[in-house]
Amino acid sequence: MAKALKDPHTAARHKSVETEHLHFGTIQQPFSPGRVGDASVTYRRAPRRNKGTFYVLTELLDYAPERVEALRVSGAFGIA
């Protein structure tokens, strides 16, 4: 991957993007080649695991907070 990201063709076609990683700082990675229209895209790191879980379950899926807590305690969302 490192060799591909340093390839002159990759650089000339702007086929990579830099994003911030929580542990590694600024990293370079390939971006998705699929594009629709001329709109520019803002790249950012993916959310951390379980970042929006409470919101999605309570606000979008109408779970009671107690149910979400029971799921968390049971390990449904992985080890915290």
N, C-alpha and C positions, 0 to 999 in steps of 0.2 A: 504494500500500500504506500509506503513512504516513497518508493521509487516512482510510482505512478503519479503521486502528488507533485513531484519535482520535475516531471517530464515537461519539456518546453511546450508541447501541444496542449497539455492540461492548463498551463499558465496562460497561453495565448487565447484559449477559448474560455477562460475564467470558469473552470470546472471544479473549483474547490472554494471553500468558505472557511473563515476562521470563526470559532465560537469559544465562549468561556466555559471551562470545566471546573467544577468545584474543587477537585484535587490536583489537576494537572495544569491549571492556568489556561492560557490561550492554546487551542489546538486547531490544527488544519484537518479538514475532512472533505470528502467529495460531497457535492450537493446533488439533489435529485435532478435528473435531466428533464423530467416532465415539466412543461410550462404551458400556461394558458394565457394568451394575450401578452400585453406589454407591461403589465403591472410589476413593480419591483417587489421583492420579497425580503422580509426581515428574518434573519436566521437567529435562533436562540436555542439554548440547550433544552432538552426535554425536561419536563417536571420531575421532581424527585418522586420515588415510589410513595404512594398513598397521599400525595400532596393535596389532591382535590377530593379524596374519598368521602369525607364527611359531607361536603357540599353536594356532591353528586347523589349520595344516598338519601340525605335528608331533604334537600331542596328539589331535586329533579325526580327522585323515585319515591318521595314521601315516606321514607322509613322514619320511625320514631328514634330520637337520640338514644334511648335505652336499648333499642334493637341494634343500633350501630355499635354501641359499647359492648354488648354481649357478643357480637361478631368479632370485635377486636380482641376481647379477652379469650375467645375460643381459638384465636390464631388464624382467623379467616383472611387476614391481610398480611400474613407473614410475621416474622419476628421483627419487633420494633427496634 
